[in-house]
Amino acid sequence: MAFAPILRRVSAAKSLFSLSRLAVGSSLSFRSLQTGSSGDDSQLSPSSSMAGYHVSSGGYMRGAVYREPNKPLTIEEFHIPQPKSNEILIKTKACGVCHSDLHVMKGEIPFASPCVIGHEITGEVVEHGPLTDHKIITRFPIGSRVVGAFIMPCGTCSYCAKGHDDLCEDFFAFNRAKGTLYDGETRLFLRHDDSPVYMYSMGGMAEYCVTPAHGLAPLPESLPYSESAILGCAVFTAYGAMAHAAEIRPGDSIAIIGIGGVGSSCLQIARAFGASDIIAVDVQDDKLEKAKTLGATHTVNAAKEDAVDRIREITGGMGVDVAVEALGRPQTFMQCTLSVKDGGKAVMIGLSKAGSVGEIDINRLVRRKIKVIGSYGGRARQDLPKVVKLAESGIFNLTNAVSSKYKFEDAGKAFQDLNEGKIVSRGVVEIL
């Protein structure tokens, strides 16, 4: 990546930030950088943009930084990021602890570094970028509560135009490939030397983050900030898998292999969609006990018995209508494909180490019309509000879905616990 344009931006940002700084933890009140409330499109000048800030002192925040594989996260100071058009600056309240971040931190999935990790967040709207669409400003006014999805659709590419936000071209071309937002630039710059730091999704494991507005949904006052953070990935991913890949119908049988944050969310979503036999498969008894409270009608410990044989026994020798692999391992990939009945669907949602390959019996695939479907996440503009509604109505039990909470300073320990299998369902880092 060429750094010259980024560094020129840093220099300009530095001169602007010298006008006013915000110390970490101090009070903050921002006026929106927006077009007029009447909807006029007059552009704000740089001086009028800075007039939108009302800060007590400084302009800094802290973020959790990944620098190299298998090294501890470091908490570092940044300039508070500035949103651009149709982007929103959020004061982060909570961020989920996900295996996708862990894959990056272990060097199993290539990603630009250094970067701020964290991709499922809740928070409060602090600022809109200049020239942000007035409909976005109306939907997400300053001070409003929001939840952010890890797939942040641009809203304009060929896939987004068809409603397939989960395949957004800009998200994969810029964020996942380069660690930037969709103008090819990061919004994160270190305080001490203005050097750029990349963003895994919005870089949510920080006190502030910037995200494209299309990746957000309003968060009702009735839902807590901390537990609701998991709506943006764990629940969002599960919903996408159940609604769009598995297409679960009332009475369907389903096996979910890997009962972590996403797998346990699949249990609740499958129950909400009316699945009958809901079989949870894992190798940890504590996770399987938890699964019974989340909707599992049967549990299978794959370390103690053959998971495929047991699934077929539960289903009268047939196999399930849908099997979901939520772990990302070649062994469980094969278990997933072998667990479905003729004409069934094997849905893969677990990420794996780069280059991993799953095997399948080709003749069975062909003769028995087995469908193997990948599913990365939901569709933010359509699905995230629905996920919030499921939680608001109590159909999805957020409290039961979060098993561990951590302070921001303990973010590194949270991922260590995740790596060691100590988080039973989902962990959340509180940045309140």
C-alpha positions as CSV (number, residue, x, y, z in Angstrom):
1,M,0.0,0.0,0.0
2,A,1.3,3.5,-0.9
3,F,1.5,5.6,2.3
4,A,2.1,9.0,0.7
5,P,-1.6,10.0,0.4
6,I,-2.2,8.7,3.9
7,L,0.7,10.6,5.4
8,R,-0.4,13.8,3.7
9,R,-3.8,13.3,5.3
10,V,-2.1,12.7,8.7
11,S,-0.3,16.0,8.4
12,A,-3.5,17.9,7.7
13,A,-5.3,16.1,10.5
14,K,-2.5,16.8,12.9
15,S,-2.7,20.6,12.3
16,L,-6.5,20.5,12.8
17,F,-6.2,18.4,16.0
18,S,-3.7,20.9,17.4
19,L,-6.7,23.3,17.8
20,S,-8.3,21.1,20.4
21,R,-7.4,17.9,22.2
22,L,-9.4,15.5,24.3
23,A,-7.9,13.5,27.1
24,V,-9.0,9.8,27.5
25,G,-12.0,9.5,29.6
26,S,-12.9,13.2,29.6
27,S,-16.4,14.4,28.7
28,L,-17.2,15.0,25.0
29,S,-20.1,16.7,23.2
30,F,-19.9,16.8,19.4
31,R,-22.3,18.6,17.0
32,S,-22.9,16.7,13.8
33,L,-20.9,17.6,10.8
34,Q,-23.8,17.4,8.4
35,T,-25.9,19.2,5.9
36,G,-28.6,21.5,7.3
37,S,-31.6,20.0,9.0
38,S,-33.7,21.5,6.2
39,G,-31.8,19.1,3.8
40,D,-29.7,21.7,2.0
41,D,-26.4,20.3,0.5
42,S,-24.1,23.2,1.3
43,Q,-20.6,21.9,2.0
44,L,-18.9,22.8,5.3
45,S,-15.5,24.4,5.1
46,P,-12.6,22.9,7.2
47,S,-13.0,25.8,9.7
48,S,-16.7,25.2,10.1
49,S,-16.1,21.5,10.4
50,M,-13.7,22.0,13.3
51,A,-16.3,24.3,14.8
52,G,-18.4,21.2,15.2
53,Y,-16.1,20.0,18.0
54,H,-16.8,20.9,21.6
55,V,-14.0,19.3,23.6
56,S,-12.6,19.9,27.1
57,S,-9.0,19.1,26.2
58,G,-7.1,17.0,23.7
59,G,-8.3,14.6,21.1
60,Y,-7.0,11.2,21.9
61,M,-8.3,7.7,22.6
62,R,-7.0,4.2,23.3
63,G,-7.2,1.1,21.1
64,A,-6.2,-2.5,21.3
65,V,-3.5,-3.1,18.6
66,Y,-2.3,-6.4,17.0
67,R,1.2,-6.1,15.6
68,E,2.6,-9.6,15.0
69,P,1.4,-13.2,15.3
70,N,1.2,-14.7,18.8
71,K,2.3,-11.5,20.6
72,P,0.1,-9.8,23.2
73,L,-2.2,-7.0,22.2
74,T,-1.0,-3.6,23.2
75,I,-3.2,-0.7,24.3
76,E,-2.0,2.4,22.4
77,E,-3.1,6.0,22.1
78,F,-4.6,7.3,18.9
79,H,-6.0,10.6,17.5
80,I,-9.8,10.3,17.7
81,P,-10.7,9.2,14.2
82,Q,-12.6,11.5,11.9
83,P,-15.5,10.1,9.8
84,K,-15.9,10.9,6.1
85,S,-19.1,11.2,4.1
86,N,-21.8,8.7,5.1
87,E,-19.6,7.4,7.9
88,I,-20.3,7.8,11.7
89,L,-18.0,8.3,14.6
90,I,-19.1,6.1,17.5
91,K,-18.1,6.2,21.2
92,T,-17.7,2.5,21.7
93,K,-19.5,1.0,24.7
94,A,-18.7,-2.7,24.2
95,C,-17.0,-5.1,21.7
96,G,-17.4,-8.8,21.4
97,V,-14.5,-11.3,21.6
98,C,-14.6,-13.4,18.4
99,H,-12.5,-16.2,16.9
100,S,-12.1,-14.2,13.7
101,D,-10.0,-11.7,15.5
102,L,-8.1,-14.6,17.1
103,H,-7.3,-16.1,13.7
104,V,-5.7,-12.8,12.7
105,M,-3.8,-12.5,16.0
106,K,-2.4,-16.1,15.6
107,G,-1.3,-15.3,12.0
108,E,-3.8,-17.9,10.6
109,I,-5.6,-15.5,8.4
110,P,-3.5,-12.8,6.7
111,F,-4.4,-9.2,7.5
112,A,-2.7,-5.9,7.3
113,S,-0.8,-4.9,10.5
114,P,-0.5,-3.2,12.8
115,C,-4.3,-3.1,13.1
116,V,-7.0,-2.5,15.7
117,I,-9.0,-5.6,16.1
118,G,-12.7,-5.9,17.2
119,H,-15.7,-6.0,14.9
120,E,-18.9,-6.4,16.8
121,I,-19.8,-3.3,18.7
122,T,-22.4,-1.1,20.4
123,G,-22.0,2.6,21.1
124,E,-23.3,6.1,21.0
125,V,-23.3,8.3,17.9
126,V,-20.9,11.2,18.3
127,E,-20.4,12.7,14.9
128,H,-21.5,12.3,11.2
129,G,-19.0,12.8,8.4
130,P,-19.2,15.9,6.2
131,L,-21.9,15.7,3.5
132,T,-23.5,12.7,5.1
133,D,-26.9,11.9,3.6
134,H,-29.7,13.6,5.6
135,K,-31.6,10.3,5.9
136,I,-28.7,8.8,7.7
137,I,-28.5,11.8,10.0
138,T,-32.2,11.5,10.8
139,R,-31.9,7.7,11.4
140,F,-28.8,8.0,13.6
141,P,-28.9,11.4,15.3
142,I,-26.1,12.5,17.7
143,G,-26.4,10.7,21.0
144,S,-28.4,7.8,19.6
145,R,-27.6,4.2,20.6
146,V,-26.4,1.9,17.8
147,V,-25.2,-1.6,17.2
148,G,-22.6,-2.3,14.4
149,A,-22.3,-5.3,12.1
150,F,-18.9,-6.6,11.1
151,I,-19.8,-6.6,7.4
152,M,-20.2,-2.9,6.6
153,P,-21.9,-2.6,3.2
154,C,-21.0,0.3,0.9
155,G,-24.6,0.3,-0.3
156,T,-23.7,1.0,-3.9
157,C,-21.8,-1.9,-5.4
158,S,-23.4,-4.5,-7.7
159,Y,-24.1,-6.9,-4.8
160,C,-25.4,-4.2,-2.4
161,A,-27.7,-3.0,-5.2
162,K,-29.2,-6.5,-5.3
163,G,-29.6,-6.6,-1.5
164,H,-26.6,-9.0,-1.0
165,D,-24.8,-6.9,1.5
166,D,-22.9,-9.9,2.7
167,L,-21.0,-9.9,-0.6
168,C,-20.2,-6.2,-0.7
169,E,-17.4,-5.6,-3.1
170,D,-15.9,-2.7,-1.3
171,F,-15.9,-4.5,2.1
172,F,-13.8,-7.3,0.7
173,A,-11.6,-5.3,-1.7
174,F,-10.7,-2.6,0.9
175,N,-11.4,-3.7,4.4
176,R,-10.6,-7.4,4.3
177,A,-7.9,-7.1,1.7
178,K,-6.2,-3.8,2.9
179,G,-7.5,-3.0,6.3
180,T,-9.0,0.3,5.2
181,L,-12.4,1.9,4.6
182,Y,-13.7,2.4,1.1
183,D,-11.6,5.3,0.0
184,G,-8.5,3.2,0.5
185,E,-7.5,5.0,3.8
186,T,-7.6,4.0,7.4
187,R,-9.2,6.3,9.9
188,L,-6.7,5.4,12.7
189,F,-3.4,7.3,13.4
190,L,-1.2,6.9,16.4
191,R,-0.8,9.8,18.7
192,H,3.0,9.7,19.2
193,D,4.0,9.7,15.5
194,D,0.9,9.9,13.4
195,S,1.6,6.6,11.7
196,P,-1.4,4.8,10.2
197,V,-2.9,1.7,11.8
198,Y,-5.3,-0.6,10.0
199,M,-8.9,-1.5,10.9
200,Y,-10.3,-5.0,11.2
201,S,-13.9,-4.0,10.2
202,M,-14.4,-0.8,12.1
203,G,-11.5,-1.5,14.6
204,G,-14.0,-1.8,17.4
205,M,-11.7,-2.7,20.3
206,A,-11.1,1.0,20.9
207,E,-12.8,3.9,22.8
208,Y,-14.0,5.4,19.5
209,C,-14.5,3.9,16.0
210,V,-15.7,5.0,12.6
211,T,-18.0,2.8,10.5
212,P,-20.0,3.2,7.3
213,A,-23.5,4.1,8.3
214,H,-25.0,1.2,6.3
215,G,-23.5,-1.2,8.8
216,L,-25.4,0.2,11.8
217,A,-28.9,-0.3,13.3
218,P,-30.6,1.6,16.1
219,L,-30.3,-0.1,19.5
220,P,-33.4,0.3,21.7
221,E,-33.1,1.7,25.2
222,S,-34.4,-1.6,26.5
223,L,-31.3,-3.5,25.4
224,P,-28.0,-3.3,27.3
225,Y,-24.9,-2.0,25.6
226,S,-22.6,-4.9,26.8
227,E,-24.6,-8.0,25.9
228,S,-26.0,-6.4,22.7
229,A,-22.5,-6.1,21.2
230,I,-22.7,-9.8,20.1
231,L,-25.7,-8.9,17.8
232,G,-23.2,-7.5,15.3
233,C,-21.3,-10.8,14.6
234,A,-22.2,-13.9,16.6
235,V,-26.0,-13.4,16.2
236,F,-25.7,-11.6,12.9
237,T,-23.7,-14.5,11.4
238,A,-26.1,-17.1,12.9
239,Y,-29.1,-15.3,11.4
240,G,-27.5,-15.1,8.0
241,A,-26.7,-18.8,8.0
242,M,-30.2,-19.8,9.2
243,A,-32.2,-17.4,7.0
244,H,-30.2,-17.3,3.7
245,A,-28.0,-20.4,3.5
246,A,-29.9,-23.1,5.5
247,E,-33.3,-21.5,4.9
248,I,-34.6,-23.2,8.0
249,R,-38.3,-24.0,7.9
250,P,-40.6,-25.1,10.8
251,G,-40.1,-28.8,11.6
252,D,-36.6,-29.0,10.1
253,S,-33.9,-31.0,11.9
254,I,-30.5,-29.4,12.3
255,A,-27.1,-30.3,13.8
256,I,-24.7,-27.5,14.8
257,I,-21.1,-28.6,15.1
258,G,-19.0,-26.3,17.3
259,I,-20.9,-24.6,20.1
260,G,-18.9,-21.3,20.6
261,G,-20.2,-17.8,20.2
262,V,-21.6,-18.3,16.7
263,G,-22.6,-21.9,17.1
264,S,-24.5,-21.2,20.4
265,S,-26.3,-18.3,18.6
266,C,-27.3,-20.7,15.8
267,L,-29.1,-22.8,18.4
268,Q,-31.3,-19.9,19.5
269,I,-32.0,-18.7,15.9
270,A,-32.8,-22.3,14.8
271,R,-35.3,-22.6,17.7
272,A,-36.8,-19.2,16.7
273,F,-37.3,-20.4,13.1
274,G,-39.2,-23.5,14.3
275,A,-36.6,-26.3,13.9
276,S,-37.6,-29.5,15.6
277,D,-34.6,-31.7,16.4
278,I,-31.8,-29.3,17.3
279,I,-28.6,-31.3,17.9
280,A,-25.5,-29.6,19.5
281,V,-22.1,-31.2,18.9
282,D,-19.0,-30.2,20.7
283,V,-16.1,-31.8,22.7
284,Q,-16.6,-29.8,25.9
285,D,-19.3,-30.9,28.3
286,D,-19.7,-27.4,29.8
287,K,-20.6,-26.0,26.4
288,L,-23.0,-28.9,25.8
289,E,-24.8,-28.2,29.1
290,K,-25.1,-24.6,28.2
291,A,-26.5,-25.6,24.8
292,K,-29.5,-27.2,26.5
293,T,-30.5,-23.8,27.8
294,L,-30.2,-22.2,24.4
295,G,-32.5,-24.6,22.5
296,A,-30.6,-27.8,21.9
297,T,-32.9,-30.8,22.1
298,H,-30.0,-33.3,21.9
299,T,-26.3,-33.0,22.7
300,V,-23.4,-35.0,21.3
301,N,-19.8,-35.0,22.7
302,A,-17.7,-35.9,19.7
303,A,-14.8,-36.7,21.9
304,K,-16.7,-39.6,23.4
305,E,-18.8,-40.9,20.5
306,D,-18.9,-40.8,16.8
307,A,-20.8,-37.6,16.0
308,V,-22.1,-38.7,12.6
309,D,-23.4,-42.1,13.9
310,R,-25.1,-40.4,16.8
311,I,-26.8,-37.8,14.6
312,R,-28.1,-40.5,12.4
313,E,-29.3,-42.5,15.4
314,I,-31.2,-39.4,16.7
315,T,-32.9,-38.9,13.3
316,G,-33.9,-42.5,12.7
317,G,-31.0,-43.3,10.4
318,M,-31.8,-40.4,8.0
319,G,-29.5,-37.6,8.9
320,V,-30.5,-34.0,9.4
321,D,-32.1,-31.6,7.0
322,V,-29.3,-29.1,7.8
323,A,-25.9,-29.4,9.4
324,V,-23.9,-26.3,10.3
325,E,-20.1,-26.3,10.8
326,A,-19.1,-23.4,13.1
327,L,-15.6,-24.4,14.0
328,G,-13.5,-24.2,10.7
329,R,-11.6,-27.5,10.8
330,P,-11.3,-30.1,8.0
331,Q,-12.5,-32.9,10.4
332,T,-15.7,-31.0,11.3
333,F,-16.2,-30.0,7.6
334,M,-16.4,-33.7,6.7
335,Q,-18.6,-34.5,9.7
336,C,-21.0,-31.7,8.6
337,T,-21.3,-33.1,5.1
338,L,-21.8,-36.7,6.3
339,S,-24.5,-35.7,8.9
340,V,-27.1,-34.5,6.4
341,K,-29.8,-36.6,4.8
342,D,-30.2,-37.1,1.1
343,G,-30.9,-33.6,-0.4
344,G,-29.8,-31.9,2.8
345,K,-27.7,-28.8,3.2
346,A,-24.3,-28.6,4.8
347,V,-23.7,-25.0,5.8
348,M,-20.1,-23.8,6.5
349,I,-19.7,-20.7,8.7
350,G,-16.5,-21.4,10.6
351,L,-13.3,-19.7,9.4
352,S,-10.1,-21.7,9.2
353,K,-6.4,-21.3,8.9
354,A,-5.6,-19.9,5.4
355,G,-5.1,-22.7,2.9
356,S,-7.1,-25.3,4.8
357,V,-9.0,-27.7,2.6
358,G,-12.2,-29.7,3.4
359,E,-12.8,-33.1,1.9
360,I,-16.1,-34.5,0.7
361,D,-17.3,-37.8,-0.8
362,I,-17.8,-36.8,-4.4
363,N,-20.1,-39.7,-5.3
364,R,-22.4,-39.1,-2.4
365,L,-22.5,-35.3,-3.2
366,V,-23.6,-36.1,-6.7
367,R,-25.9,-39.0,-6.2
368,R,-27.6,-37.8,-3.1
369,K,-27.9,-34.1,-4.1
370,I,-26.0,-32.9,-1.1
371,K,-25.7,-29.1,-1.0
372,V,-22.6,-27.5,0.5
373,I,-23.1,-23.8,1.1
374,G,-20.7,-21.2,2.6
375,S,-22.1,-18.4,4.7
376,Y,-20.0,-15.5,6.1
377,G,-22.7,-13.3,7.7
378,G,-26.0,-11.6,7.4
379,R,-27.1,-8.7,5.3
380,A,-26.7,-5.6,7.4
381,R,-29.4,-3.3,6.1
382,Q,-32.1,-6.0,6.1
383,D,-31.0,-8.4,8.8
384,L,-29.4,-6.4,11.6
385,P,-32.7,-4.6,12.5
386,K,-34.4,-8.1,12.6
387,V,-31.7,-9.4,14.8
388,V,-32.2,-6.5,17.2
389,K,-36.0,-7.2,17.2
390,L,-35.4,-10.8,18.1
391,A,-33.4,-9.6,21.1
392,E,-35.8,-6.9,22.0
393,S,-38.7,-9.3,22.1
394,G,-36.8,-11.8,24.2
395,I,-36.9,-14.5,21.5
396,F,-33.2,-14.3,21.4
397,N,-31.9,-14.4,25.0
398,L,-28.9,-12.0,25.1
399,T,-28.1,-12.5,28.8
400,N,-27.9,-16.2,28.4
401,A,-25.7,-15.9,25.3
402,V,-22.9,-13.9,27.0
403,S,-20.8,-15.9,29.5
404,S,-17.8,-13.7,30.1
405,K,-17.2,-10.0,30.5
406,Y,-13.9,-8.1,30.6
407,K,-12.6,-4.6,31.2
408,F,-11.0,-2.8,28.3
409,E,-7.6,-3.1,29.8
410,D,-8.0,-6.9,29.9
411,A,-8.8,-7.3,26.2
412,G,-5.6,-9.4,25.8
413,K,-6.7,-11.8,28.5
414,A,-10.1,-12.1,26.9
415,F,-8.5,-13.5,23.7
416,Q,-6.2,-15.7,25.7
417,D,-9.2,-17.2,27.4
418,L,-10.9,-17.6,24.1
419,N,-7.8,-19.4,22.7
420,E,-7.8,-21.7,25.7
421,G,-11.5,-22.6,25.4
422,K,-12.4,-20.9,28.7
423,I,-15.3,-18.8,27.2
424,V,-18.3,-21.1,27.2
425,S,-20.4,-19.1,24.7
426,R,-19.5,-15.4,24.0
427,G,-17.2,-13.0,25.7
428,V,-17.6,-9.2,25.7
429,V,-15.1,-6.4,26.5
430,E,-16.8,-3.5,28.1
431,I,-15.5,0.0,27.1
432,L,-18.1,2.0,28.9
